[in-house]
Amino acid sequence: MRFGTSGSAGRWGCTDVGLTAAASPDQLEARHVFIGDLWENVAHLIDSAPSVRDLRIHRLELLAAALYRERGVPVPPELAEDARLAQISTLAATAVLKRVRAVCTGPLLVFKGLEAGTRYPAPGLRPFGDIDLLAPDPEAVQRELESAGFEGVGDELDWDELHHLRRLGPPDGLFAVEVHKHPKWVAGLPAPRIDDLLADAVPSATGIPGVLAPSPPTHAVLLAAHAWAERPLGCIGDLVDVVAMARACPEAEVEEVACRYGLERVWATTMVAAGALFGAGATAWPLRTWARHLPAVRERTVLESHLERLLAPFSALPPRAALRGAARGLSSTARPTTDESWRAKFTRSVQALRHAFVRRSEHERSLRDRGRRR
């Protein structure tokens, strides 16, 4: 699959992207966002979404608000509020990142949300909940932030097992920061070392002096790996991130990075799925089986969720590793959860069969309601 280089018209209709950190809602309304194959096809997907809820599931709500404004049609109140908060969040995140850079002494790489959003055609179109950072010594960065008054926010989790340290927020609570020990990665494959990511890092597109970011080819692969580790082909917004980042560089460079980190299959599957959604590519087999929710722009069903656990490893890993991954998925599906009896597991399995074509969240809500009644 080929991508246009930055500033040229390529397969995805690449145009110069807005790299400023934030803009006012009036400036956003004046922009023509949906120009080029990528964004035109995103608009078609937004039009086919069954509900605002589904737009949010696929992280398209801010793009939907921009689309309605561009067409001169009323924006649903909840989306208008999302867009207003996104502008504030982008400004707040940029201000906090400047403070982080001022109090931390070592190299800092910003990636994912704030940085990925700079590849969208206007500021404030990519939702994100915190600032994601990579550093050679994440514990030292954490200590420096705590010394500067940043405090832990959110629930207590098993930080030893997670890929990031505890989320921190500044005293004024503007925006949270998440310092990563390593990028979230596909199970069964080693994550890249921070030193390797620093070796080809570039200045951050946020424009903050002293803040780095992974090079576009590396960042595209990091985004694909994170999306796959979190929810394989689960969210259209993940694919938008990957394509928007990858089109800024030659295709061969991205493929070389994917091969370097053992992600050839993940990258190939991601690109085939993106081609089917955003271009003229043939429909990939995952989009006909366990990822049918993507072209339909809806939430996964219970059946699709179980199929994803069993089949996704074969799109990401070599055959033996894929079999092991599928076996783990089968085991997690078949066995009771912690503190659950086999009888309760059987009852839950029967309910899952009855709800095979029901949205996953509705099925889980039904299970919670059933548990409360019992």
C-alpha positions, 0 to 999 in steps of 0.5 A, spaced: 500 500 500 502 506 498 502 513 501 503 520 499 509 524 502 507 530 506 505 536 502 503 531 496 497 528 493 498 521 494 493 515 495 490 518 501 490 525 498 495 527 503 495 535 504 499 539 508 497 538 516 496 543 521 501 542 526 499 548 531 498 546 538 491 549 538 486 553 535 479 557 537 473 554 535 471 559 530 478 558 527 476 550 527 469 552 523 473 556 518 477 550 516 476 545 510 477 538 514 475 533 509 479 534 503 483 528 500 481 520 500 483 519 507 478 524 510 473 524 505 472 516 506 472 518 514 466 522 512 463 517 509 464 512 515 461 518 520 455 518 515 454 511 516 455 511 524 448 508 527 449 513 533 453 518 537 455 513 541 458 509 536 462 515 533 465 515 540 466 508 540 470 509 534 473 516 536 470 519 531 466 524 535 470 530 534 471 529 526 463 528 526 462 535 529 467 538 524 464 535 519 457 537 521 460 544 521 463 544 515 456 542 511 453 548 515 448 543 519 446 543 526 451 539 531 448 535 536 449 538 543 453 533 546 458 533 540 458 541 540 460 540 547 465 535 546 469 539 541 469 545 545 472 541 551 477 538 546 479 545 544 480 546 552 484 540 553 489 541 547 491 548 550 491 545 557 495 539 555 500 543 551 501 548 557 502 542 561 507 539 557 511 545 557 511 545 564 514 538 564 519 540 559 521 545 564 522 541 570 525 534 567 532 534 565 533 528 561 530 527 554 523 526 553 519 523 547 511 525 546 507 520 542 500 518 541 494 522 543 497 530 543 503 528 538 498 524 533 493 529 533 498 534 529 497 529 523 490 531 523 488 536 518 486 541 524 487 542 531 482 539 536 480 533 532 483 527 535 481 526 542 486 524 548 486 523 555 493 524 557 500 526 555 504 520 553 511 520 554 517 516 553 524 517 557 530 513 558 529 513 565 522 513 567 523 513 574 527 519 574 522 523 570 517 521 575 521 523 581 522 530 578 515 531 576 513 529 584 518 534 586 515 539 582 508 538 585 505 533 580 501 528 584 498 521 583 491 521 579 486 515 578 485 509 581 491 505 584 493 499 579 499 494 579 504 499 576 509 493 576 505 489 571 503 495 567 507 498 561 507 505 564 508 508 571 502 512 575 499 517 572 500 524 575 497 531 574 499 538 576 497 541 582 492 545 578 489 539 575 490 541 568 492 535 564 495 528 566 501 525 564 503 518 563 510 516 563 511 510 560 517 504 561 516 502 554 511 502 549 505 498 549 506 492 545 503 486 542 504 480 547 509 475 545 514 480 542 519 484 545 518 492 545 523 496 542 528 499 547 527 507 549 535 508 546 533 505 539 527 510 539 531 516 541 536 514 536 532 517 530 527 521 534 525 528 531 523 535 534 516 534 536 510 537 532 507 541 538 513 546 537 515 545 544 523 546 544 526 540 547 521 535 546 522 530 541 517 525 538 519 518 534 520 519 527 514 518 523 515 511 520 517 509 527 511 513 530 506 509 525 509 503 527 508 504 535 501 507 534 499 500 530 502 496 535 499 500 541 492 499 537 493 492 536 495 490 544 489 494 546 484 492 541 486 489 535 482 492 529 477 495 535 477 502 533 477 506 526 480 512 530 486 507 531 487 506 524 486 514 522 492 515 527 496 510 523 494 512 516 495 519 518 502 518 521 504 513 515 503 518 509 508 523 512 513 518 510 515 513 504 512 506 505 518 502 504 521 506 511 515 504 515 515 497 512 523 497 514 521 499 521 515 494 522 520 488 520 525 491 525 520 490 531 517 483 528 511 487 526 510 485 519 504 481 520 501 486 524 503 492 519 500 488 513 493 487 517 493 494 519 494 496 512 489 492 509 484 493 513 485 501 512 485 500 505 478 497 505 476 502 510 479 508 507 481 507 500 479 502 494 482 496 497 479 489 497 475 487 504 480 484 508 478 477 511 478 480 519 473 485 516 468 479 514 469 475 520 471 478 527 472 485 525 465 486 521 464 492 526 469 497 523 465 498 516 459 498 520 461 503 524 458 500 531 460 496 537 463 489 537 458 484 538 459 478 543 460 473 538 465 478 534 469 479 541 470 472 542 472 471 535 477 476 536 480 473 541 481 466 537 483 469 530 486 476 531 493 472 533 493 469 526 493 476 523 499 478 528 504 473 529 508 467 526 504 460 526 506 457 532 506 464 536 499 465 533 497 458 536 499 459 543 495 466 542 489 463 540 490 457 545 490 463 551 484 466 548 480 460 548 482 458 555 480 465 557 473 464 554 472 457 557 475 458 564 471 461 570 474 468 572 477 469 578 472 468 584 467 465 579 464 458 580 464 453 574 456 454 575 456 461 574 461 460 568 456 456 565 450 461 566 454 466 563 456 462 557 449 460 556 447 468 556 453 469 551 450 464 546 443 468 547 446 475 546 451 472 540 449 478 536 448 483 541 453 489 543 458 487 547 457 493 552 449 491 552 451 484 554 456 486 560 450 491 562 445 485 562 450 480 566 451 486 571 444 487 572 443 479 573 448 479 578 445 485 582 438 481 582 441 475 585 
